[in-house]
Each structure stands twice: as structure tokens, then as C-alpha cells.
Amino acid sequence: MDSITTLINTLGQNARTASKTLRSATTYQKNNALINIAEQVNKNRKDILNANQKDLTQGKDNKLDAALLDRLMLDDVRLDGIIESLKQIAALPDPVGEITDLKYRPSGIQVGKMRVPLGVMGIIYESRPNVTIDAAALCLKSGNGAILRGGSEAIDSNIALYACVRRGLIDASLNKNCVQLIDTTDRAAVTELVKAKDFVDAIIPRGGKGLVEAISDSAKMPVIKHLHGICHTYIDKDADTKKAINIAFNGKARRYGVCNATETLLIHASAVGRVMPELIAEFIAKGVELRGCKETQKLSKQIKKATEEDWDTEYLDAILSIRIVNSMTDAIDHIEQHGSGHTEAIVSENYGATRRFMTEVDSSSIMVNASTGFADGFEYGLGAEIGISTDKFHVRGPVGLEGLTSQKYIVLGDGHIRS
Amino acid sequence: MDSITTLINTLGQNARTASKTLRSATTYQKNNALINIAEQVNKNRKDILNANQKDLTQGKDNKLDAALLDRLMLDDVRLDGIIESLKQIAALPDPVGEITDLKYRPSGIQVGKMRVPLGVMGIIYESRPNVTIDAAALCLKSGNGAILRGGSEAIDSNIALYACVRRGLIDASLNKNCVQLIDTTDRAAVTELVKAKDFVDAIIPRGGKGLVEAISDSAKMPVIKHLHGICHTYIDKDADTKKAINIAFNGKARRYGVCNATETLLIHASAVGRVMPELIAEFIAKGVELRGCKETQKLSKQIKKATEEDWDTEYLDAILSIRIVNSMTDAIDHIEQHGSGHTEAIVSENYGATRRFMTEVDSSSIMVNASTGFADGFEYGLGAEIGISTDKFHVRGPVGLEGLTSQKYIVLGDGHIRS
């Protein structure tokens, strides 16, 4: 067995053992650990920023692009954000142990469900060092052991932040192996981690589509995955004009680089005349490049031709594709064919149309007269999210504490036997 | 592409297309199809029993053992059971479309969850022909397309039963491909099916541990799996004597060949004197072979020595292993080490002990003062079960209609945009 295999096995065994104690840790202990970690981050700002500086210097030497360096960068404001996030997670209700649906059955037993942790989570992420703390905090609060593997560009920052996590766990009398960091940048560690199904119950990859696909293909355990967000806003023939303009504009132009941004606008032919002139003007004024179908192009010379590829593209940029459709069926078919199952919005005052859209469109979030931009754990009241699942199995949409748990059955009797 | 690959691709594409229509089929249509199928089974009893006779003759020629031939056998009583089961599933509430937790958020949007089908299920099972109907019915009611692959021993019975399913779907104006049967006995079809991740959203294997393990190892999509049931009953020092005897006896001796049967009895040393003499006598009178730890063996000459292997064995037979423990911690450790995460029971009148057992034991069902024999979809009120999941991801314990669904988010606004 080579050294990486040995390393992962050791981390895995430690995580398994620690997770068994964490499973029944009290809410007080877990919250206490979170607050301790926040204090450690606050106390060790200098060390963390020094470590981050090393990563940044290395990154510049390695010619990393500006966007990546920005994601990698920590400063006091970002550390404040990390500390605030820890406090918010501590303030959330503990999902573990919640008993629901406890009901008497004809046999006399009471049957209900108890929410329990999944076990050990493997979190594989790219260059944002704040994920080290976020992922640790969400796993901890949900009673799961965690093995963290961050991007190699952030290795020093991650080691410095992880030292705070470890100190916080120890100060709360929790097993220090409840959260572990893979502190080698050897890529073989990821390969081994996703094979370690005896120790890891689920993998959450956080990063680009390439990373997520590679991990999904090789993982031997379930993967909670977020592939991509090709989100649609559909303006129905019965859409309110003002709402349609606001929702379509906000869905695209609020922020460009987010997975819940609208990438394609679908609009019913009979709503075009009253909606599009103003909407096109707003987009152009904002500097959004418009790419349209043949009919759309007739509306303005500034609209480029959308190719077939456009309908399948997550721009994450100031670009919007637009298609005029002759029916809601055509809109739903377009979404079915080109969407990624992330988030779709309908704008309509028609009761039947909204009801049909909610039922027939198979995406993790369906917005009715609201912007696709609301698809977010905080907006949904989850308090924090570890990712957005574009899968259907286990959990869909923003994944908060509940998505990191499962439910077991509990049966209460008083000497009951089955006939 | 060879013919099996082509076959599975065709079935898969058909299933995907059909599942999109089934997703928004009305409750009336689905129930109507179920009742139609029941009528078809009733009308075609002669054809079904003739086909089954062919399977039985073939099976005898192939020297199948008596237990397998019994599972394979259909008669009018068993067909009555199949018809009754269809009617029961039709009478269950439709899980699809259920909206829960719809709440206002500070932004003004309302966020809730809507229950939706998973998509297309692949069901792989062994020689019981009734599974053809049960699986078809549960998938249909939960809005999922289904591709069925039964054991080769039951091929003629399955084809005859499936003809009823298809007729029932057509008569209810549903796409006939909502349920499809793989009608070749070529084993390569299973290999191809579990690779067809573009068409199949989850696989449910129903059969022995060997089948389930083989499928889990090779499947490219999530598997809802039931590995095995090594269930424990723990008699605490504060157990009521009568309840302890009844629950332990019922857990083992109610039926031997079921996954929820108690395979190992753990008893606190201080309860042995008042519980074991009567309990041992009852087991011996019933013909149950007892295998005990050193301390247990002192109680009766008829108790054989339990080897290390016994603690890890699912007997599915009239055999019980018994271990005397000195504390509840020892009992929980034993379960952790040897259990399969299926079902464990505690018998105790002590509040703290029952609470601790419920929290610390990580199994899909925890029984407090009730027999392990209650771990069953019907007993839990699920109406029917497609299997029992010993996994933690997505669903644990008996899997009914809800386990075949997922939840998407719905957001209701009135022109809301995100700031």
C-alpha cells in the first residue's frame, strides 16, 4: 500500500470513529465548537493572512488568472464574513434528533421518523479558502464527520484555517478528528478518497463542471452534485408586463457569474409587443449582449443570431439568449431539451398556466412570478448551503443542514409483539 | 452496438419519454390503470397459470430446489393476493404533487416543496412473479417509469403478467411504455441496464445479498439496496420481565426466513436470572437452536457455543445467538460491530436507557419495547413496500411510495425580484 492509500485509510478510519461520537453530541457541544472556531479565526487573523499571502505569491508566480486569485484572496473583511457565517450556523436549529410524524398504528405501536446524520462526508473543492470553514461548520452542525480536500492553490490558507477548526473542536471536548483536512496537494489523494466507500458515506464536490463530472464518474459512494445552471425565464401570454420586465431583467442582470442567473429568456409570441421593446432597451443599456432566434432578431439590430449551441450554454456572463415561442408547450419542450434541471421561472397571471408549469417542469426550483435569482439557501431559509444539487436522488436544489441528514424509523411500544 | 445494447437503449429511451407524460398524469388516470391491471389479471387467470406451469416444469427439469419452486409458483390464491395488492395501492394517497412547508420569507416570496417522481426506475428481481405486478404498481402510482427485469426461471409467468400491465395502461390512456419488461433471459441485459444512466435514474435490486452486491458494484446510477438483516434484541437491566420474554421470543420465532427476524439476543447480566430460564425453555420447546457466549452456555446444556462467525450471520432460520453483556455500552458496541444497520430493539423501562439507545444506535429502525418483527412497510403504514433500504442515503428502512419520489422547491411570488 503506498503512502497516499495509507494516509486516506488513516483519515478515513479516524473520521469513522469520530463520527460515531459526533452523531450523539449535544447541540450545546456542537454550537460551542462553532463559536470556538469563530474565536480562533478571530485570534489568528495574522497567521491566516500570512499563510494566504504565501498562497497568493505562489499563485502569482504560477500565473493564475485574476479571477482565481480573487477567489483565493483573504482579507479582514472576508475573515469577518467567515466568522459571521460560523455564528449564523451556530444559531440555526439542530436538525439531528428531530422526531416527526409519530403516529399510532392499528397494532398499537407508534411509528415515527428521527433525523440522523449521514456519517462521514468527503468535501472536494477548489480555490476558495472560506469553504474550509463553511464545509466544516455545516458537517459539524449536522453531526457528520468531514474529510476536506481543498484546491492546491489554497493549501497554506486551508492549513491555517483548519488549525482553528481543530482547536475549536478540542476546546469543545469533541474528537479532533470530526473534521480532518487532507494536507497534501498530491492529486492521488482525491482518487483514493472517492474510492474509500468504507469510510466515506457521500462526496460533495464544489467546483467547475469538469471537477464535478470527473468525481461523479469515479466515486464509489453517492455524490451530491451540482453540474450546471442553464436557467430559463418564460414570459407567458398572460404575463403582467411590468412583472415580466422586472423578473426577466433581474434574473439575468442581478449578477452574471452565479448558477441561478437566467441564461435563456423564452417569451410567448403574443407578449412580445408589449414586453420586449422596453426589456431589450434595459438590457442594452446595461451592456448585456443579446442573442436571439430569427423572430427575436427582427426586434432590434443589436440582437445577434443565437446558434444551436447558445441554447445549451451556461454563459455565467453578460449574455442572454432569447427565443420567441408560440405556446407554453413549446417553452416547456425547450426547457426539457436544453435546461439543466436547476431553476426555471414563469411569469403569468393565468392560474392554469402557473399550475401546469409547476407540475410539468422538472427542475430543482420552479419560480412563479419571481426571479430565478432567489434560488439560494439563504433566500429559502436554510440558513446556509453546502451546494445546490441538480440531482433528484436524496436532495434537490439548495442543500442545507437537512440535506446532510437522513431519517431512520423509531417504533415505540409497550411490550408489543407482531402476530 | 450489439443487440442487447440496442434493446436496452430502446427500452431506456421509451421509458424516458413515457416517464415525462407519467410525471403529470392525474391521480385518477394512475388509479384507473391499477384497477384495469387488476381486472386483466382476474380475466387472464388461465393464461397466467398456464405460463407459470411452463416455468414450473422447466424449473423441475432444471432441478431447482423446493424453496425456489415455491416462490415461483402461482395459484388462484396467490393471484387473489396480487389483485388485492393492486387495489390497495390504488387506494393509497397519491404522493406526487404534494406541497409542504410553504412559508413566507422576509423577501416576500413563499417557498415550499413539491413531491415529484424520481424518473425511471430499474427493478431487478429474482424468481417471485408477483414482484412484476408489485413493482409496476408502485412505480406507476409514484409517477415513475419502470423497466423490469425478473429472474429467468419466471420468464413465462412474467411475460403473462406483464401483458396485463400493458393492457391496463393502454385502457387508462397512459403511454404503454410507462412500464416495460425485459423479455430476454440474457444476463447481458442486466449488465447493460445498470450502465444506462442516461435513461435510468435509480436501480432497485430485490434478491439475495450476492445479487445486490453485484449490482451495487457495477451500477452507474444510485441503487436503493437492501443488503441483509442481522437484527438484535437487547434486554436491558431495567427490562420488564414479561415484555422481554415476549419481545425476544416474537422477534426470533414469529417467522424465521424474514429480514426483520432477531438473529442475536443481547441481554444485560443482571436481567439474566429473571428472564433467561423461561425464555430458553420457550425457544427449546419451539425447536430453536441456541448458540451462546461462554456465560450463556452455563445456563443450559442445550446451548451450543457461538463462534465469532455467529455474530455476523443472518441465519434466516430457527437459530439464535445469545450474548450476555455487562452494560448497555457493550450491547451498543456489539451492534455497531456486528449489525447490518437494519433493525434493533431495546426492552427497558428506564427512560434514559431507551433515549440513549434510540440516539446512539444507527440502524434504519429502532424498536423500543416492541418486536423487531414490526419492521415492515405495511406495519409502518406505508401501504406497500418495494424493499427495505439498509442504506442511509435518500431513504432508510421500508421503502414505500414516498421513497420513490423526491422534492423540488417551488417559489411563489407576485413580481418579486432579488436585490
HADDOCK unambig.tbl for C-alpha pairs under 7 A between the chains (distance, minus, plus):
assign (segid A and resid 24 and name CA) (segid B and resid 359 and name CA) 6.32 0.50 0.50
assign (segid A and resid 24 and name CA) (segid B and resid 360 and name CA) 6.09 0.50 0.50
assign (segid A and resid 111 and name CA) (segid B and resid 380 and name CA) 6.25 0.50 0.50
assign (segid A and resid 118 and name CA) (segid B and resid 392 and name CA) 6.16 0.50 0.50
assign (segid A and resid 118 and name CA) (segid B and resid 393 and name CA) 6.97 0.50 0.50
assign (segid A and resid 222 and name CA) (segid B and resid 222 and name CA) 7.00 0.50 0.50
assign (segid A and resid 243 and name CA) (segid B and resid 415 and name CA) 4.67 0.50 0.50
assign (segid A and resid 246 and name CA) (segid B and resid 417 and name CA) 6.92 0.50 0.50
assign (segid A and resid 247 and name CA) (segid B and resid 415 and name CA) 6.54 0.50 0.50
assign (segid A and resid 247 and name CA) (segid B and resid 417 and name CA) 5.82 0.50 0.50
assign (segid A and resid 250 and name CA) (segid B and resid 417 and name CA) 6.08 0.50 0.50
assign (segid A and resid 250 and name CA) (segid B and resid 418 and name CA) 6.95 0.50 0.50
assign (segid A and resid 359 and name CA) (segid B and resid 24 and name CA) 6.31 0.50 0.50
assign (segid A and resid 360 and name CA) (segid B and resid 24 and name CA) 6.08 0.50 0.50
assign (segid A and resid 363 and name CA) (segid B and resid 408 and name CA) 7.00 0.50 0.50
assign (segid A and resid 364 and name CA) (segid B and resid 408 and name CA) 4.78 0.50 0.50
assign (segid A and resid 364 and name CA) (segid B and resid 409 and name CA) 5.94 0.50 0.50
assign (segid A and resid 365 and name CA) (segid B and resid 408 and name CA) 5.88 0.50 0.50
assign (segid A and resid 365 and name CA) (segid B and resid 409 and name CA) 4.54 0.50 0.50
assign (segid A and resid 365 and name CA) (segid B and resid 410 and name CA) 5.61 0.50 0.50
assign (segid A and resid 366 and name CA) (segid B and resid 409 and name CA) 6.31 0.50 0.50
assign (segid A and resid 366 and name CA) (segid B and resid 410 and name CA) 4.83 0.50 0.50
assign (segid A and resid 366 and name CA) (segid B and resid 411 and name CA) 6.10 0.50 0.50
assign (segid A and resid 367 and name CA) (segid B and resid 410 and name CA) 6.03 0.50 0.50
assign (segid A and resid 367 and name CA) (segid B and resid 411 and name CA) 4.72 0.50 0.50
assign (segid A and resid 367 and name CA) (segid B and resid 412 and name CA) 6.16 0.50 0.50
assign (segid A and resid 368 and name CA) (segid B and resid 411 and name CA) 6.06 0.50 0.50
assign (segid A and resid 368 and name CA) (segid B and resid 412 and name CA) 4.94 0.50 0.50
assign (segid A and resid 368 and name CA) (segid B and resid 413 and name CA) 5.85 0.50 0.50
assign (segid A and resid 369 and name CA) (segid B and resid 412 and name CA) 6.55 0.50 0.50
assign (segid A and resid 369 and name CA) (segid B and resid 413 and name CA) 4.93 0.50 0.50
assign (segid A and resid 369 and name CA) (segid B and resid 414 and name CA) 5.22 0.50 0.50
assign (segid A and resid 369 and name CA) (segid B and resid 415 and name CA) 4.98 0.50 0.50
assign (segid A and resid 369 and name CA) (segid B and resid 416 and name CA) 6.65 0.50 0.50
assign (segid A and resid 370 and name CA) (segid B and resid 412 and name CA) 6.69 0.50 0.50
assign (segid A and resid 370 and name CA) (segid B and resid 413 and name CA) 4.88 0.50 0.50
assign (segid A and resid 370 and name CA) (segid B and resid 414 and name CA) 6.57 0.50 0.50
assign (segid A and resid 370 and name CA) (segid B and resid 415 and name CA) 5.43 0.50 0.50
assign (segid A and resid 370 and name CA) (segid B and resid 416 and name CA) 4.66 0.50 0.50
assign (segid A and resid 370 and name CA) (segid B and resid 417 and name CA) 5.95 0.50 0.50
assign (segid A and resid 371 and name CA) (segid B and resid 416 and name CA) 6.38 0.50 0.50
assign (segid A and resid 371 and name CA) (segid B and resid 417 and name CA) 5.09 0.50 0.50
assign (segid A and resid 371 and name CA) (segid B and resid 418 and name CA) 6.62 0.50 0.50
assign (segid A and resid 373 and name CA) (segid B and resid 418 and name CA) 6.06 0.50 0.50
assign (segid A and resid 374 and name CA) (segid B and resid 418 and name CA) 6.16 0.50 0.50
assign (segid A and resid 380 and name CA) (segid B and resid 111 and name CA) 6.25 0.50 0.50
assign (segid A and resid 392 and name CA) (segid B and resid 118 and name CA) 6.18 0.50 0.50
assign (segid A and resid 392 and name CA) (segid B and resid 406 and name CA) 6.23 0.50 0.50
assign (segid A and resid 393 and name CA) (segid B and resid 118 and name CA) 6.97 0.50 0.50
assign (segid A and resid 393 and name CA) (segid B and resid 394 and name CA) 6.28 0.50 0.50
assign (segid A and resid 393 and name CA) (segid B and resid 406 and name CA) 6.57 0.50 0.50
assign (segid A and resid 394 and name CA) (segid B and resid 393 and name CA) 6.29 0.50 0.50
assign (segid A and resid 394 and name CA) (segid B and resid 394 and name CA) 3.81 0.50 0.50
assign (segid A and resid 394 and name CA) (segid B and resid 406 and name CA) 6.84 0.50 0.50
assign (segid A and resid 396 and name CA) (segid B and resid 407 and name CA) 6.55 0.50 0.50
assign (segid A and resid 396 and name CA) (segid B and resid 408 and name CA) 5.89 0.50 0.50
assign (segid A and resid 397 and name CA) (segid B and resid 408 and name CA) 6.88 0.50 0.50
assign (segid A and resid 397 and name CA) (segid B and resid 409 and name CA) 6.94 0.50 0.50
assign (segid A and resid 406 and name CA) (segid B and resid 392 and name CA) 6.21 0.50 0.50
assign (segid A and resid 406 and name CA) (segid B and resid 393 and name CA) 6.58 0.50 0.50
assign (segid A and resid 406 and name CA) (segid B and resid 394 and name CA) 6.84 0.50 0.50
assign (segid A and resid 407 and name CA) (segid B and resid 396 and name CA) 6.56 0.50 0.50
assign (segid A and resid 408 and name CA) (segid B and resid 364 and name CA) 4.78 0.50 0.50
assign (segid A and resid 408 and name CA) (segid B and resid 365 and name CA) 5.91 0.50 0.50
assign (segid A and resid 408 and name CA) (segid B and resid 396 and name CA) 5.89 0.50 0.50
assign (segid A and resid 408 and name CA) (segid B and resid 397 and name CA) 6.89 0.50 0.50
assign (segid A and resid 409 and name CA) (segid B and resid 364 and name CA) 5.95 0.50 0.50
assign (segid A and resid 409 and name CA) (segid B and resid 365 and name CA) 4.56 0.50 0.50
assign (segid A and resid 409 and name CA) (segid B and resid 366 and name CA) 6.32 0.50 0.50
assign (segid A and resid 409 and name CA) (segid B and resid 397 and name CA) 6.96 0.50 0.50
assign (segid A and resid 410 and name CA) (segid B and resid 365 and name CA) 5.61 0.50 0.50
assign (segid A and resid 410 and name CA) (segid B and resid 366 and name CA) 4.83 0.50 0.50
assign (segid A and resid 410 and name CA) (segid B and resid 367 and name CA) 6.04 0.50 0.50
assign (segid A and resid 411 and name CA) (segid B and resid 366 and name CA) 6.10 0.50 0.50
assign (segid A and resid 411 and name CA) (segid B and resid 367 and name CA) 4.72 0.50 0.50
assign (segid A and resid 411 and name CA) (segid B and resid 368 and name CA) 6.05 0.50 0.50
assign (segid A and resid 412 and name CA) (segid B and resid 367 and name CA) 6.16 0.50 0.50
assign (segid A and resid 412 and name CA) (segid B and resid 368 and name CA) 4.93 0.50 0.50
assign (segid A and resid 412 and name CA) (segid B and resid 369 and name CA) 6.55 0.50 0.50
assign (segid A and resid 412 and name CA) (segid B and resid 370 and name CA) 6.70 0.50 0.50
assign (segid A and resid 413 and name CA) (segid B and resid 368 and name CA) 5.85 0.50 0.50
assign (segid A and resid 413 and name CA) (segid B and resid 369 and name CA) 4.92 0.50 0.50
assign (segid A and resid 413 and name CA) (segid B and resid 370 and name CA) 4.87 0.50 0.50
assign (segid A and resid 414 and name CA) (segid B and resid 369 and name CA) 5.22 0.50 0.50
assign (segid A and resid 414 and name CA) (segid B and resid 370 and name CA) 6.57 0.50 0.50
assign (segid A and resid 415 and name CA) (segid B and resid 243 and name CA) 4.69 0.50 0.50
assign (segid A and resid 415 and name CA) (segid B and resid 247 and name CA) 6.54 0.50 0.50
assign (segid A and resid 415 and name CA) (segid B and resid 369 and name CA) 4.97 0.50 0.50
assign (segid A and resid 415 and name CA) (segid B and resid 370 and name CA) 5.42 0.50 0.50
assign (segid A and resid 416 and name CA) (segid B and resid 369 and name CA) 6.65 0.50 0.50
assign (segid A and resid 416 and name CA) (segid B and resid 370 and name CA) 4.67 0.50 0.50
assign (segid A and resid 416 and name CA) (segid B and resid 371 and name CA) 6.38 0.50 0.50
assign (segid A and resid 417 and name CA) (segid B and resid 246 and name CA) 6.93 0.50 0.50
assign (segid A and resid 417 and name CA) (segid B and resid 247 and name CA) 5.83 0.50 0.50
assign (segid A and resid 417 and name CA) (segid B and resid 250 and name CA) 6.08 0.50 0.50
assign (segid A and resid 417 and name CA) (segid B and resid 370 and name CA) 5.95 0.50 0.50
assign (segid A and resid 417 and name CA) (segid B and resid 371 and name CA) 5.09 0.50 0.50
assign (segid A and resid 418 and name CA) (segid B and resid 250 and name CA) 6.96 0.50 0.50
assign (segid A and resid 418 and name CA) (segid B and resid 371 and name CA) 6.63 0.50 0.50
assign (segid A and resid 418 and name CA) (segid B and resid 373 and name CA) 6.06 0.50 0.50
assign (segid A and resid 418 and name CA) (segid B and resid 374 and name CA) 6.14 0.50 0.50
